[in-house]
């Protein structure tokens, strides 16, 4: 996929995908010129909020 995403200056956009094995996180930081941060962590089945 080759799409362009942006966040308005001063805003932060977050995307979270909780899966069965991993939780993926994406953050677009409009305060830092649209810098993108990506993280992956194991999903915690007993409480999925721990992975986030």
Secondary structure as UniProt FT lines:
FT   TURN            9..10
FT   STRAND          12..18
FT   STRAND          22..29
FT   HELIX           30..32
FT   STRAND          35..42
FT   TURN            45..46
FT   HELIX           48..50
//
